[in-house]
Amino acid sequence: MRLRVAVLGAGSFGTTIAHLATHNAPTTLWCRRAETADEINREHTNERYLPGYAISPELRATASLEEAVQQADVLVLGVPSHGIREVLGEVARHIRPWVPVVSLAKGLERDTHLRMTEVIRELLPDHRAGVLTGPNLAKEIMAGYAAASVISFEDQDVAQQLQAVFHSGGFRVYTNQDVIGCELGGALKNVIAIATGMGDGLGVGDNTRSAVITRGLAELTRLGVAMGGQPATFAGLAGMGDLIATCTSKQSRNRHVGEELGKGRTIDEIIAAMNQVAEGVKTTRVVMELGAKHDVTLPISAEVNAVIHEGRTAQEAYRGLGRQAGAEHEPG
């Protein structure tokens, strides 16, 4: 019997994952807007988030959350991190027992500091929770370019079963049991991507960009390990791989936010002009609070936080990164 998949959230990545899963299993995509569901069913497109890309005609879309969830054997959460708790409250009324839940969100809950799998386990305690993450730019996947991702569950058997659901053509999926590290890599790299984008907006050059990315990797690894992640995870697809893609791609929303900050625009102006969520904006303050809690020095994240929340300019932030250096593998 083929597993039935429900993907909640018709943004660019949620739609992309639903499109891929359709090649391996009957898949339903829940859309907040009825007109989006109608477009996907009728035209096999999602012009708001994936303009110009054809979606599998096998994918079925609905604006009814109950309809999407009630027959699912696998549930995929493609909504932003700040909306997951609300959506799960409704999901709990319709989901069948023991259905595994996969998070696509790369963020941390603002007030609780919880990872998304922790939120899932809190609201759906009888369901296994995992994450699908990696250097996965939606439009490139839809265009058919090769990409790699990681499916992470503590239960390796579940991970291997779901690996077959999402692996499709040039989209290669690996398994990893380090759920903590995989989730934190995806969330923390967004802050570094904003820092990298600020440098691009300022025109600081390739040497500086390389230094920020490399030191940013060291920074997120320190915090990730302090929170229970495995060092090897941050050197893999969920860490370094995702960091490189998010810091360098013109498609990266977080890098875009940083670039616009570097050009002198305010964070409110930037967010108002975007039609998708840049998770790093909300994550930045959480990262600083976690750094304080775990006694981890986070100089790059501190500068990003100061620009977004404290009125510091991108130019001042980059001057702040030019302090005296110590040994490479020491904090700072």
N, C-alpha and C positions, 0 to 999 in steps of 0.2 A: 504494500500500500504506500503510495507517494504521500509525503508530508504536505500539508496545506499550510501556506505561509501567509501571514498578514503583516503588512508594513504600515505603520502609522506615521503619517507626515509626508506630504507631497512636495517638499522642497527639492533642491537639486540632487542631494545625495540619497534621500529617501526614495525618490523616483528612480534613481539609477540602480539602487540595490534591488528594488522591486522588479525592474526590467531584467536584471541579471538572474534573479531567483526564478523568474518565469520560465527560463530555459530548463530548469530542473524540477520545478514543482508548481502546482496550481497556486497562483499568487493574487492576493487582493490588496489594493493600495487605498488606505483611508485618506481622504482629502477634507480639510476643514471647509473648503468652499465647494458648493455643489457644481458651480460652473467649471471648476478644474476637473472634477470627476467626469463631467459630461464631455469635456474636451478630450480627455485621455481615452474614454470609451469610444468616442465618435471619430476623432481625428488622429488618435495615437500620437499626440504631442502634448507637451507642457511648456507652452511658449513663455510663460512668466518666469520659469526657472531654468529651462533648458531650451532656449530658442534655437530652432533649426535642426533639432535632433529627433529622429524617429524612435518611438517607443514600441516595444513588442506588442503586436496586436493581441497576443494571448493575455496581456495584463488586464485585469479587471479593476476598475476604480469605483469607489462608493463614498458618499458623504455621511453614511451611517456608521458610527463607531461600533454599534452593536452588531451590525451585519458583518463588518470586517473581522471582529474578534471572536464571535461565538463558535465558529467552526474551525478556528485556527489550531494547527498542531505546533506551530512556531510563531512567536510574536516578535516583531522587530520594531523598535522605537526610533523613529527618525525625526522626532520633534526636538527643538532646542532644550538645553538642560533646564532652563528656568520654567519650562512648561510641562516637564515630565511628571511632576507630582500631581498636578491637576488632571492630566490625562489618565494616569494610573488609577486615580480615584474612580473614574468612570469605567476603566477597563476591568477593575476588580468585580464589577457587577455582572460581567459577561464572559470572562475568560474561563475555559474549561480547566479542570485540575491538572496540575503537574506540567503544564505547557511551558517550555523554556522561553526566556525573554532575553533578547539581544538588544543592547543599546548601541546606537550609532553616535550619540552625543559626545562631544569633546569639551566638557565643561565640568564645573563643580557647583554644588548648590550653595547659593550665596550665604544664607543664614546658618546652615548646619555644617557647612564644609564637607558634606557627604559626596562621595563618588556616586555616579548614576546607578551602579549595581547595588550600592548600599540603599539607595532610595527604593529601588525595585524590591529588594529583600524586605524592607520595612513595610511596604504596602502590599506585597504579594509574597508572604513568607513561605508559602509552600511551593514556590516556583524557582527553578535554577536560573541564575542571572549571569550573563556574560556580556562581552563586548566584541564588536567588529571594528577594527581600526587599522590605520596605516596611512601611507602617502597616497591618498585616493582622491584626486581631483575629478569631480563628477564629469565634466565635459570631455576630458581626455578618455575616460572609461567609455562614455557613450560613443565617442569617435572610433573606438576599437583599438586604442593604443594599449600595449601591455602594461599591467599594473599588478602590484602584490599587496596583500592585506593579511591581517592576523585575526583569527577567531579565538577568543580566549574565554575558557570556562575552567573552573577548578576541576571539574569532572572531565577527564580526557575523552571518555567515551562520547559524551554529549558534544564536545568540540569536534570530534571526528565525524559524527553524524551530520552536524551542521556545516562542516567544511564542504561536504558534497553538495549542499543546497546552494551555496554561494559561489563556488568555483565554477567559472564559465569562460570558455574561450581563452582570451589573453589575460583574464582576471584570475590570478593565482592566489589561493588562500592557504596560509600556513596555520598550524595550531600552536597555542602557547598557554600554559597553565597559570602564568603569572598575571592574574586579572588586575591586581593592584597596579603593577608596573605599566601594563598596557593602557589602563585608563588614565593614569597620571601622565604618561608620555603624551597622550593626545590632548590633555587639558593644558599642561604646563607649556608646551611648545607654542601655543597661541600667543602667550605673552612675549616670548622671544621673537616671534614673527612681527609683532607690533614694533618692537625695538629695531629690528632689521629694516622694516618699512620706513621708520623715521629717518634712518640713515640714508635710504634711497631718496627720500623726499628732500633731504638736505644736500644730496649729491656728494656723499663722503668718499665714495670709491669702493672698489672691489676688495682691497686689503682690509678695510674697516669692516665691510660686510662679513668677510670670512672670519675675522676675529670675533665679532659679535655672535655669529652662529656657533662657533666652536666653544667660546666661553659660556654661551647660553646652554649648550648641551651639558657642560660640566655643572652648571647651576641647577638645571632641572633634574639631573641625575642625583646630585647631592640631596635635594629635597625628596625625590622619589624613593631613594633608598632609605632615607630616614623614616618615611611613611610606610615602609614594608615592601617596596618593589625590589626586584632583582636587578643588579647592575647590568647583566647581559641584555635585559629587555630594552634598556635605554640606548644600547648600541645597535639595536635591530630596527625592524620596520616600524614598530610602534613608537620608537624614540627618535633616533637619528634620521631614519627614512622620512617620517612624517615631518620632522623639523625642517629638513632640507626643502621638501616640496612646499611647505607653508611659508618659508622665509624667502623663497626665490621666485615663486610663480606669480604672474600677473593675475591669475584667477583667484589667488588667496585673499579672502575677505579681511583677515587680520593684518596681513602685510599691507593691504590697501588702506586700512585705517591708519597704520603707522606712517605710510607715505604721505597721506593727506595732512596728518599732524605735522610732519616735517615741512610741508609747504605752508604751514601757518594757519590752517583751518582749525576751528574748535571741534571738540569731540561731539558736541550736540549737532553741529552742522553736518558732520560726516555721517553720523547715525541716521539723521533725518533723511539723507539722500540715498540710503541703502534700502533694498527690499528684502535682504536676508540678514541673519544675525551673525555678528562677529563675536564668537564666544569669549575671546580674550579680553574684551572690554570689561565684562562682568567678572571674569576670573582673576584679573590682576589684583584686586583688593583681597580676595580670598587667599591668593598665593602669599601675599605679604603676611597675612594673619597666620597662615600655616607655617611660614618660615619662622615667625616669632615663637610659635608653639613648640616647634621642633629644634629651635636654636640653630637654624641654618642661615648662613649669609647669602643674600640674593641681590647683589648690586645692580644687575641689569633690570630685574623685575622692579626693584625700588625706583629706578629712574622712570620706567614706563608708568608705574603707579603715580608718581609725582606729576607727570605730564597729564595723565587722564583725570586725576582726581584732585590735584593740589595746585594747578595753575602754572606749573613749570613749563617752559618752552622746550621743544625738541632740541634746539641748539644748546640750551643750558644742560639738557640731559646728556648730550654727547660730550660736552666738556666735563661733566661729572664722571664719565667713564674713563677719563684720562689720568686717574690717580696712580700712585706708585704701585707697581706690581711686585708680587712675591714669587714664591716657587709655583710652577705651573699647576701642579697637582694638589695645591693647598687651596682652601676656600678664598674667594675674592677675585 
